[in-house]
């Protein structure tokens, strides 16, 4: 009898425990849903990590659930071990690495105590050289040095043409040549020390220019040595040193180095890259034009030669023989006719003096019209297309263009922020935002950024990153730049990854809930077997319905 009376008490305690667990689970799900909503509101296009769900508690209730960790269900009776404290674990690993590094440094200092001062000094010196050659003012200085050297070469040649006195060259130009040679040698030496010989001459992306610099330095010093060894003769009249003809190539190379300076000027660099990109199109265009001129040249030359043979006419001074007396003169005439090299009417008039002259002059007119209106226009379009593609392939120029566009957009966003913040407090509230949301300038600006919103509150929430219901100038600028334009593939991929992660976490919660339901059902079944009679069965059904 006492056992029968204790059964309802057990059932009642189980009901209380189940209700308590259910309330705690619902609270946990509500908290997790709030976190998901907050994460989506703060980062609508590039969702970050939303955290993980709760894992199995170490105790007997859900009160000890940790919202920062997720359960892992494997099998029916899988136990869920708590996750390690990654912060302390990483700190321990980091401490171990630091200890090993400190031990290695101590052993290295013991083994190489005598070399350490020199090695550290040499390493710091190389770092200084690398910082020096990579600085903007050093690049500007050497660029101006190359430009001034090119101008100096032109002045030197002009002075040599105007004055034949050798003493002027020795006194005026010797000091400048030595100065430029020393400065160019210093530049090459600094770059060699900063990068190392192998990296500078072979592994660098600009190894061709680096070899060119080395050649200029060696050629300059050899030229100076020979110049001072032969003080009585000029470089142009000295016939005993044939090698000077090769060394003169060094002067031309110095002028070619101006092309390297073009990278410092954006517009000039774009033009040079475009010209280089059109070289392939230029080759094929010239080949096509040469084939066309060759075919028409054969026709006109053959007709003129037949005309001369029939009339036994061999006057080489006539216009007909001058323009179409051979294959080469015919091709030259055809080229000059479409490139403003001569008045093509004179060549057409010369063809009219032949038999069937109207036919040959009409054929020449067709050639001029075909090349002027079709061939040259197609070549121009091909060059423009190749130049545009070459400019688009320049990665550095593309990065600079994007950075400039981003900076301009940042300035526009900052100006709009200060316009909305008419109080000058540095913060925008929802009231300030709503008061200016209907302005035409604000609407046009957000439409230009492709940022659309049905109401001011929705857009305000998208711009409020930290959720404090105020927008600072940094928040406003960064969020406008992030929301600028349609969703990119990276944004869609991030959204998909976070959606998959949320689905996985929900499946874990569902699996955990099913596991708990199964365990509670087993407990109730155990209680049911301990009861006897009709009353026990009715209470079991009531308890099961209350739980489910």
C-alpha positions in Angstrom: 0.0 0.0 0.0 2.8 2.4 0.8 4.5 1.5 -2.4 1.3 2.3 -4.3 1.0 5.7 -2.6 4.7 6.6 -3.4 4.2 6.0 -7.1 2.2 9.2 -7.7 4.8 11.2 -5.8 7.5 9.8 -8.2 5.4 10.7 -11.2 4.7 14.2 -9.9 8.4 14.8 -9.2 9.2 13.6 -12.8 6.6 16.0 -14.2 8.2 18.9 -12.3 11.6 17.9 -13.5 10.5 17.6 -17.1 8.8 21.0 -16.9 11.9 22.6 -15.5 14.0 21.1 -18.2 11.6 22.1 -20.9 11.6 25.7 -19.6 15.4 25.8 -19.5 15.6 24.4 -23.0 13.1 27.0 -24.3 15.1 29.8 -22.6 18.3 28.5 -24.2 16.6 28.4 -27.6 15.3 31.9 -27.2 18.7 33.2 -26.3 20.3 31.4 -29.3 17.6 32.8 -31.6 18.4 36.4 -30.3 22.0 35.8 -31.1 21.2 34.7 -34.6 18.9 37.7 -35.2 21.6 40.1 -33.9 24.2 38.6 -36.1 22.1 38.9 -39.2 21.2 42.5 -38.4 24.8 43.5 -37.9 26.2 41.8 -40.9 23.5 41.2 -43.6 25.9 40.5 -46.5 29.0 39.1 -44.8 28.0 37.1 -41.8 30.6 36.3 -39.4 30.8 33.5 -37.0 27.5 33.2 -35.1 28.9 31.0 -32.4 27.7 27.5 -31.6 24.9 25.9 -29.6 24.8 24.5 -26.2 26.5 21.2 -25.4 25.4 18.5 -23.0 25.7 19.8 -19.4 28.1 18.2 -17.1 25.6 18.1 -14.3 22.1 16.7 -14.2 20.1 19.7 -15.4 20.2 22.2 -18.2 21.1 24.9 -15.9 24.8 24.5 -16.5 24.4 24.9 -20.3 27.1 26.9 -22.0 25.8 28.9 -24.9 29.2 29.1 -26.5 29.6 25.4 -27.1 27.7 22.9 -29.2 26.7 19.3 -28.6 28.0 16.4 -30.7 25.6 13.5 -30.9 27.1 10.2 -32.1 24.9 7.1 -31.7 22.2 6.6 -29.2 24.1 6.7 -26.0 27.0 8.9 -27.0 28.4 11.0 -24.2 29.3 14.6 -25.0 32.6 15.6 -23.5 33.1 19.3 -22.8 35.2 21.2 -25.2 38.7 22.3 -24.1 39.3 25.8 -23.1 40.9 26.9 -26.3 42.2 30.2 -24.9 44.2 28.6 -22.1 45.2 25.7 -24.5 46.5 28.2 -27.1 48.3 30.2 -24.4 50.0 27.0 -23.2 51.1 26.1 -26.7 52.3 29.6 -27.3 54.3 29.6 -24.1 55.9 26.3 -25.2 56.9 27.8 -28.5 58.3 30.9 -26.9 60.3 28.8 -24.4 61.7 26.8 -27.3 62.7 29.9 -29.2 64.3 31.4 -26.2 66.3 28.2 -25.6 67.4 28.2 -29.2 68.6 31.8 -29.0 70.5 31.0 -25.8 72.2 28.0 -27.5 73.0 30.0 -30.6 74.5 32.8 -28.5 76.7 30.2 -26.7 77.9 28.6 -29.9 78.4 31.8 -31.9 79.2 34.3 -29.2 82.0 35.8 -31.3 80.0 36.1 -34.5 76.9 37.5 -33.0 77.8 41.2 -32.9 79.0 41.1 -36.6 76.0 39.1 -37.7 73.5 41.3 -36.0 75.2 44.5 -37.3 75.2 43.1 -40.9 71.5 42.1 -40.6 70.5 45.5 -39.3 72.5 47.1 -42.1 70.7 45.0 -44.8 67.4 45.9 -43.2 68.4 49.6 -43.4 69.3 49.2 -47.0 66.0 47.5 -47.8 64.1 50.3 -46.0 66.1 52.9 -47.9 65.5 51.5 -51.4 61.8 50.9 -50.8 61.2 54.3 -49.4 59.2 56.7 -51.7 61.7 59.6 -51.4 64.6 57.3 -52.5 62.6 56.1 -55.6 61.8 59.7 -56.4 65.4 60.7 -56.1 66.7 58.0 -58.4 63.9 58.6 -60.9 64.9 62.3 -61.0 68.5 61.2 -61.3 67.7 59.1 -64.4 65.7 62.0 -66.0 68.5 64.5 -65.3 71.1 62.1 -66.8 69.0 61.8 -70.0 68.8 65.5 -70.3 72.5 65.8 -69.6 73.3 63.4 -72.4 71.3 65.5 -74.8 73.1 68.7 -73.6 76.5 67.0 -74.0 75.8 65.9 -77.6 74.6 69.4 -78.5 77.7 71.0 -76.9 79.9 68.5 -78.8 78.2 69.5 -82.1 78.5 73.2 -81.4 82.0 73.2 -79.9 84.9 71.1 -81.2 87.2 72.0 -78.4 88.2 68.9 -76.4 89.1 70.9 -73.3 85.5 71.9 -72.9 84.5 68.2 -72.7 87.2 67.4 -70.2 86.5 70.3 -67.8 82.7 70.6 -68.1 81.4 67.1 -68.6 84.0 65.0 -66.7 82.7 65.9 -63.2 79.1 65.2 -64.2 79.9 61.9 -65.8 81.8 60.8 -62.6 79.0 62.0 -60.4 76.3 60.1 -62.3 78.5 57.0 -62.4 79.0 57.1 -58.6 75.3 57.7 -57.9 74.2 54.9 -60.2 76.7 52.5 -58.6 75.4 53.5 -55.2 71.9 52.6 -56.3 72.9 49.2 -57.6 75.0 48.5 -54.5 72.1 49.3 -52.2 69.7 47.1 -54.1 72.1 44.3 -54.1 72.6 44.5 -50.4 68.9 44.8 -49.7 67.7 41.9 -51.9 70.8 39.8 -52.3 72.6 39.0 -55.6 70.4 36.0 -56.5 67.1 37.8 -55.7 68.1 41.0 -57.4 69.5 39.5 -60.6 67.4 36.3 -61.1 64.4 36.0 -58.8 63.0 39.5 -59.0 60.0 40.4 -61.2 62.1 43.2 -62.6 65.3 41.2 -63.2 65.5 42.6 -66.8 65.6 46.1 -65.6 68.1 45.1 -62.9 70.5 43.6 -65.4 70.1 46.8 -67.5 71.1 48.9 -64.4 74.2 46.7 -63.9 75.1 47.0 -67.6 74.8 50.8 -67.4 77.0 51.0 -64.3 79.8 48.9 -65.9 79.6 50.7 -69.2 79.8 54.1 -67.5 82.9 53.2 -65.5 84.6 51.6 -68.5 83.8 54.6 -70.6 85.2 56.9 -68.0 88.4 54.9 -67.6 89.1 55.0 -71.4 88.2 58.6 -71.5 90.8 59.5 -68.9 93.4 57.2 -70.4 93.2 59.1 -73.7 93.1 62.7 -72.7 94.2 64.0 -76.0 91.4 62.7 -78.2 87.6 62.7 -78.1 85.4 59.7 -77.9 84.2 60.2 -81.4 87.6 60.6 -83.1 89.5 57.9 -81.3 89.9 55.1 -83.9 92.2 53.0 -81.8 89.5 51.8 -79.5 86.8 50.0 -81.5 85.3 48.8 -78.3 84.0 52.3 -77.8 81.4 51.6 -80.4 79.9 49.0 -78.1 80.3 51.3 -75.1 78.3 54.0 -76.8 75.4 51.6 -76.6 75.5 52.3 -72.9 74.4 55.9 -73.5 71.4 54.7 -75.5 70.6 52.3 -72.6 70.7 55.2 -70.2 68.0 57.0 -72.2 65.9 53.8 -72.4 65.9 53.7 -68.6 63.4 56.6 -68.7 60.7 54.0 -69.5 61.3 52.6 -66.0 60.5 56.0 -64.5 57.1 55.9 -66.1 55.8 53.6 -63.4 55.9 56.6 -61.0 53.4 58.5 -63.2 50.0 56.9 -63.6 48.9 58.4 -66.9 52.3 57.9 -68.6 52.4 54.3 -67.4 48.9 53.6 -68.8 50.0 54.9 -72.2 53.2 52.8 -72.3 51.4 49.7 -71.2 48.7 50.3 -73.9 51.4 50.8 -76.5 53.2 47.6 -75.5 49.9 45.8 -75.6 49.2 46.8 -79.2 52.5 45.5 -80.6 50.9 42.1 -81.4 48.0 43.7 -83.2 50.4 46.1 -85.0 52.3 43.2 -86.4 49.3 41.4 -87.8 47.8 44.6 -89.1 51.0 45.5 -90.9 51.2 42.0 -92.3 47.6 42.3 -93.7 48.3 45.7 -95.2 51.5 44.4 -96.8 49.6 41.5 -98.4 47.0 43.9 -99.8 49.7 46.3 -101.2 51.6 43.4 -102.6 48.6 42.0 -104.5 47.7 45.4 -106.0 51.4 46.2 -106.6 51.7 43.1 -108.8 48.6 44.0 -110.8 49.7 47.6 -111.5 53.4 46.7 -112.2 52.4 43.9 -114.6 50.1 46.3 -116.5 52.7 49.0 -116.7 55.4 46.6 -117.9 53.1 45.2 -120.6 52.3 48.7 -121.7 55.9 49.6 -122.0 56.8 46.5 -123.9 54.0 47.0 -126.4 55.0 50.6 -127.2 58.8 50.0 -126.7 58.6 52.8 -124.2 61.5 53.0 -121.8 61.4 56.5 -120.4 62.4 56.1 -116.8 61.6 59.7 -116.0 57.9 59.6 -116.7 55.4 59.5 -113.9 54.3 56.0 -115.0 57.7 54.5 -114.6 58.4 56.6 -111.5 55.3 55.3 -109.7 54.8 51.8 -111.1 58.0 51.0 -112.9 58.8 48.0 -110.6 57.3 46.0 -107.8 59.1 48.0 -105.1 58.1 51.5 -106.5 54.5 50.2 -106.9 54.3 49.1 -103.3 55.9 52.4 -102.1 53.4 54.3 -104.2 50.5 52.4 -102.8 51.6 52.9 -99.2 52.2 56.6 -99.7 48.8 57.0 -101.4 46.9 56.0 -98.2 49.3 57.6 -95.7 49.5 61.1 -97.1 53.0 60.5 -98.5 51.9 61.9 -101.9 48.9 63.1 -103.7 47.3 59.9 -105.0 45.7 61.8 -107.9 49.1 62.1 -109.6 49.5 58.3 -109.6 45.9 57.8 -110.9 46.5 60.3 -113.7 49.7 58.4 -114.7 47.7 55.2 -115.0 45.1 56.9 -117.3 47.8 57.3 -120.0 47.9 53.5 -120.6 45.7 51.4 -122.7 42.5 50.8 -120.8 43.6 53.6 -118.5 40.2 54.2 -117.2 40.0 50.7 -115.9 43.4 50.9 -114.1 42.7 54.3 -112.7 39.3 53.1 -111.4 41.0 50.1 -109.9 43.5 52.4 -108.2 40.6 54.5 -106.9 39.0 51.4 -105.5 42.3 50.5 -103.7 42.5 53.9 -102.1 38.8 53.8 -101.0 39.1 50.3 -99.7 42.2 50.9 -97.6 41.1 54.3 -96.3 37.6 53.5 -95.3 37.9 49.8 -94.4 41.4 48.5 -93.7 42.7 51.6 -91.7 39.5 51.9 -89.7 39.5 48.2 -88.8 43.2 48.6 -87.8 42.3 51.6 -85.6 39.5 49.7 -83.9 41.8 46.7 -83.3 44.5 49.0 -81.8 42.0 50.7 -79.5 40.6 47.3 -78.3 44.1 45.9 -77.7 45.1 49.1 -75.8 42.0 49.0 -73.5 42.6 45.3 -72.7 46.3 46.0 -72.0 45.4 48.8 -69.6 42.9 46.5 -67.9 45.5 43.7 -67.4 47.8 46.0 -65.5 47.3 44.8 -61.9 49.1 47.6 -60.2 47.1 50.2 -62.1 43.9 48.4 -61.4 44.7 48.4 -57.6 45.6 52.1 -57.7 42.4 52.9 -59.6 40.3 51.0 -57.0 42.1 52.7 -54.1 41.5 56.1 -55.7 37.8 55.3 -56.3 37.4 54.0 -52.7 39.0 57.1 -51.3 36.7 59.4 -53.4 33.7 57.4 -52.3 34.9 57.6 -48.7 35.1 61.4 -49.0 31.6 61.6 -50.4 30.2 59.4 -47.6 31.9 61.6 -45.0 30.4 64.7 -46.5 26.9 63.1 -46.5 27.4 62.2 -42.8 28.3 65.7 -41.8 25.2 67.0 -43.7 22.9 64.7 -41.8 24.7 65.5 -38.5 23.6 69.1 -38.5 24.2 69.3 -34.8 27.9 68.6 -35.2 27.9 66.0 -32.4 29.7 63.3 -34.5 26.7 60.9 -33.9 23.6 60.3 -35.9 20.4 59.2 -34.2 17.3 57.8 -35.7 15.6 61.1 -35.4 18.3 62.9 -37.4 18.4 60.1 -39.9 14.6 60.2 -40.5 14.6 63.9 -40.8 17.0 63.8 -43.8 15.9 60.4 -45.2 13.4 62.0 -47.6 15.9 64.6 -48.9 16.6 64.3 -52.6 20.3 64.5 -52.2 20.3 61.7 -49.6 18.0 59.5 -51.8 20.2 60.1 -54.8 23.3 59.3 -53.0 22.0 56.0 -51.6 20.7 55.1 -55.0 24.1 55.8 -56.6 25.6 53.4 -54.0 22.9 50.8 -54.9 21.8 50.8 -51.3 18.0 50.5 -51.1 15.7 50.4 -48.1 11.9 50.6 -47.7 12.1 52.9 -44.7 14.6 54.8 -42.6 14.6 52.4 -39.7 15.6 49.4 -41.8 18.5 51.3 -43.3 19.5 52.7 -39.9 19.7 49.2 -38.5 21.9 48.2 -41.4 24.3 51.0 -40.7 24.4 50.7 -36.9 27.1 48.1 -36.4 27.5 48.0 -32.6 23.8 48.3 -32.0 23.9 51.3 -29.7 21.3 53.1 -31.8 23.7 55.8 -32.8 25.9 55.9 -35.9 29.4 57.4 -35.8 31.3 58.7 -38.9 33.4 55.5 -39.0 30.4 53.2 -38.8 28.6 55.2 -41.5 31.5 55.2 -43.8 32.5 51.6 -43.5 29.0 50.2 -43.7 28.2 52.3 -46.8 31.3 50.9 -48.4 30.4 47.4 -47.4 26.8 47.7 -48.6 27.8 49.4 -51.8 26.6 47.6 -54.9 24.9 44.3 -55.3 25.9 41.2 -53.3 29.1 39.8 -54.6 29.9 36.1 -55.0 32.0 36.2 -51.8 29.0 37.6 -49.8 26.7 35.0 -51.2 29.2 32.2 -50.4 29.6 33.6 -46.8 25.8 33.7 -46.4 25.5 30.1 -47.7 28.2 28.9 -45.3 26.5 30.5 -42.3 23.2 29.1 -43.4 24.6 25.6 -43.6 26.2 26.1 -40.2 22.9 27.2 -38.6 21.2 24.2 -40.2 23.8 21.9 -38.7 23.4 23.4 -35.3 19.6 23.1 -35.4 20.0 19.4 -36.4 22.2 18.9 -33.4 19.6 20.5 -31.1 16.9 18.3 -32.6 19.0 15.2 -32.2 19.6 16.2 -28.6 16.0 16.7 -28.0 15.1 13.4 -29.4 17.7 11.7 -27.3 16.3 13.4 -24.1 12.7 12.4 -25.1 13.9 8.8 -25.5 15.5 8.8 -22.1 12.5 10.4 -20.4 10.2 7.8 -22.1 12.4 5.0 -20.7 12.1 6.5 -17.2 8.3 6.7 -17.5 8.2 3.1 -18.8 10.2 2.0 -15.9 7.8 3.7 -13.5 4.9 2.1 -15.4 6.2 -1.4 -14.8 6.3 -0.7 -11.1 2.7 0.2 -11.0 -0.3 -2.1 -11.0 -3.9 -1.6 -11.8 -6.0 0.7 -13.9 -5.1 3.8 -11.9 -1.4 3.4 -12.7 -2.1 3.2 -16.5 -4.3 6.3 -16.5 -1.6 8.3 -14.6 1.1 7.1 -17.1 -1.0 8.3 -20.1 -1.6 11.7 -18.4 2.1 12.1 -17.6 3.2 11.2 -21.2 0.7 13.6 -22.7 1.8 16.4 -20.4 5.4 15.8 -21.5 4.8 15.5 -25.2 
